[in-house]
Amino acid sequence: MDAAYFLTKRIEFMRFFFDEGQAAFQRLQASIEEGKPPFDDPPYSEDPEPPFLEQWMAARTALHVVGQTSVSMLSEALKLYFHTLQSRVIGFAVSKEALASAKQTGWVALYRDALGVILATDWSDCAVDFGVIEQVVLARNNSQHAQELTSHRVVHDPKTLIRYPEPWFASEEEIATWKECGGDASSLFAPELDVTRAKLFAAADHIEKLAQWIEDHMDRAMAWRRAQKLKHKNE
């Protein structure tokens, strides 16, 4: 099974979903700002706020939700890819000790270490940033666990900020403000989860490069598999 191919197809769909989803709400915001129908005839109001502000803000929230949904799709695609390598392509088990450790380090580190042994690498010869890849999963975890009933706003949790004090999915302005306010991981000024197109697609590139690197070195995995079979046969 060509696991890398199906991973790429999922990522391709994620990119399509993000672009089309964002475009719809960006058009809505532009229509409000430019006074296009049906926003060309605002009702009379003595409120100093601009007309249709509520609808504009809803579109802004929707843009963030599209980003959160997309990063969740990317995380799930990666997890499915690793599971497929484990169960259908290479065939390897993960020790109970490693699974226990993964509760603290995360499943990206779990598979990185397991595949590092199988592929005989410390990953220094693989030009991907595992920190960025791990933050895809952390962003997914934050976005899928709502923090307040009253808001769709998602901020980076203390665990992420301690490990990554300059999170990948956050604006430079919010990171700077948070640091100016003391940089406390539990601060109310913690930076918001901000999944931009540039950061999301760059993270996807890292994941695709990782899958391609693994595919290019699959002969090592097959050699490991043969060695395991021989080992079990001789035991």
Residue pairs with C-beta under 8 A, 6 or more apart in sequence:
1 84
1 88
1 89
2 215
3 81
3 84
3 85
3 88
3 89
3 211
4 81
4 211
4 212
4 214
4 215
6 81
6 84
7 77
7 78
7 80
7 81
7 207
7 208
7 211
8 208
8 211
10 73
10 77
10 80
11 74
11 77
11 204
11 207
11 208
13 73
14 70
14 73
14 74
14 77
14 204
15 201
15 204
17 66
17 69
17 70
17 73
18 66
18 67
18 70
18 197
18 200
19 197
21 66
21 69
21 70
22 63
22 66
22 67
22 197
25 59
25 60
25 62
25 63
25 66
26 59
26 63
28 55
28 56
28 59
29 56
29 59
29 60
30 36
31 37
31 39
32 39
32 51
32 52
32 55
32 56
32 59
33 56
39 51
39 52
39 55
42 51
42 52
43 51
45 51
50 56
61 152
64 152
64 153
64 154
64 193
64 194
64 195
65 152
67 194
67 195
67 196
67 200
68 139
68 143
68 154
68 193
68 195
69 143
70 195
70 200
71 136
71 139
71 140
71 143
71 169
71 195
71 200
71 203
72 140
72 143
72 144
74 136
74 140
74 200
74 203
74 204
74 207
75 136
75 137
75 139
75 140
76 140
77 207
78 108
78 133
78 136
78 137
78 207
79 107
79 137
81 211
82 107
82 111
85 111
85 115
85 214
86 92
86 94
86 111
86 114
89 218
89 221
90 118
90 221
90 224
90 225
91 225
92 114
92 118
94 110
94 114
98 110
98 113
98 114
99 110
101 110
102 109
102 110
106 134
106 137
106 138
107 137
108 130
108 133
108 134
108 137
109 130
109 134
112 123
112 130
115 214
116 122
116 123
117 224
118 220
118 221
118 224
119 214
119 217
119 220
119 221
119 224
120 220
120 224
121 217
121 220
123 130
126 209
126 210
126 213
127 209
127 213
128 206
128 207
128 209
128 210
128 213
129 206
131 164
131 168
132 168
132 202
132 203
132 206
133 203
133 206
133 207
133 210
135 160
135 164
135 167
135 168
135 169
135 203
136 203
136 207
138 156
138 157
138 159
138 160
138 163
138 164
139 168
139 169
139 193
139 195
141 157
142 154
142 155
142 156
142 157
142 160
142 193
143 154
143 193
146 152
146 154
147 153
147 154
147 155
153 192
154 192
154 193
155 190
155 191
155 192
155 193
156 167
156 169
156 170
156 190
156 191
156 192
156 193
157 190
158 185
158 186
158 190
159 185
160 167
161 167
161 185
161 190
161 191
162 185
165 179
165 183
166 175
167 175
167 191
168 199
168 203
169 193
169 194
169 195
169 196
169 199
169 200
170 191
170 192
170 193
170 194
171 191
171 192
171 194
174 191
174 192
174 194
175 191
177 189
177 191
178 187
178 189
178 190
178 191
181 187
181 189
214 221
